[in-house]
Amino acid sequence: MRAFHLSWLAFFVCFFAWFAMAPLMPLAKGEFHLGADQIANINIAAVAVTIFGRLLIGPLCDSLGPRRTYAGLLLLGSLPVFGMLLVHDYASLLLVRMAIGIVGAGFVITQYHTSVMFAPNVVGTANATVAGWGNAGGGVAQAVMPWVLAGLVALGVGTGLGWRAAMLVPGALMVIVGVLYWKYTQDCPQGDYRDLRRRGIAVSSGKGGGWGAFRLAARNYRVWMLFVTYAGCFGIELFVHGVAAGYYVDHFGLNLGAAGLAVGGFGLLALFARALGGLASDRLARRHGLPARSRLLCVLMLCEGLGLLWFSGAQGAGIAVAAMLAFGLCTHMACGATYALVPFIDRKALGGVAGIVGAGGNVGAVAAGFLQKATGSVQHSFLYLGGFVIAGSLCALAVRFGHEHTAREERLYQESLQLDRADGPAPAVLAID
């Protein structure tokens, strides 16, 4: 449970730092006289670099272990967050926002760590809960950062320095949690990866170490189906965090605080909605088997797509917020349902599977950013994205499992239920050779 709580807390501060600048962008826009195209470039940069980070971080978890990987990411990732103090023009803002984007790779470590710590009967709920509570950091950033700035201004700090100095808060949080993660977690239920290997116990997820596991995952078509579905749920979530506050200000005339609270409500849905998606997946799997997880994901994405179409046509701020919360609920639940499937794709390539699927979310966000540049309208972008999500829901139905695979997972599932009833320790998902 230390891994459970510290992994969601670590991703919470990563997500907080990742999008702490988003509600302050109107101030940077005014100071640097940024155009719509430059704003779009900054939003794309903030999520594009995370694609490579997530592809890299999965194999690192296999080779170094999640404890060392997460602690290193938090401590090194805090440097560009502090670097926001040095921003002085469009180019430096673009560079720093891109560098901060690497902390979004923490999601893969969070999912990896809980996947090896929890048994098949609860792993979907565990994965979805830690991801949801962590994702709430984006909503908290949208709501809190304008108030942090207001506090600094009240203390006599100028607005120009104030929005930069406000970034000290997420940077300091990353350093604190990085130290806690190093001190109080372990890699898997059996202990530390390096200690286990010194005792002759192999703990890598596949032959050839972490990159061997990555290649094994890349050859599995199910991974790429979930890559697409995650692009259609988490990619949308990232896009909303990046552009929604500015959209409410420009399109509906809300002030900075009101826009931040509106988008913060979307982010705070993650406190329960991701967990609800994972819990529903676990419950349906208990009654109807592994294929029920794929069908649930398809239904959630279909509802998300319809909600996006509603949001794109909203004419008033009140209706827009209601539509955003409606599709946001389905978006977060679909994210949870996606990673409730991830541990069952290929246990020998868990790090590779988690990394590739996680990267799909950022690919979706980058594609949405380029779509915004092409259309020149956030409203039209949401319209087209709704159609993409509806089409992408079919990929969830394509995630099918053979009889042998299903039987093996059912056996592990029943074993975990028996141990749970006996109040014994649940078996780890990680296979130890």
Salt bridges, closest charged atoms under 4 A:
GLU31 OE2 - ARG164 NH2 2.78
ASP37 OD1 - LYS373 NZ 3.47
ASP89 OD2 - HIS88 NE2 3.46
ASP187 OD2 - ARG68 NH1 3.95
ASP192 OD1 - ARG67 NH1 3.38
ASP192 OD1 - ARG68 NH1 2.90
ASP195 OD1 - ARG198 NH2 2.22
GLU237 OE1 - HIS332 ND1 3.53
ASP282 OD1 - ARG293 NH1 3.01
GLU409 OE1 - ARG347 NH2 2.48
GLU409 OE2 - HIS405 NE2 3.96
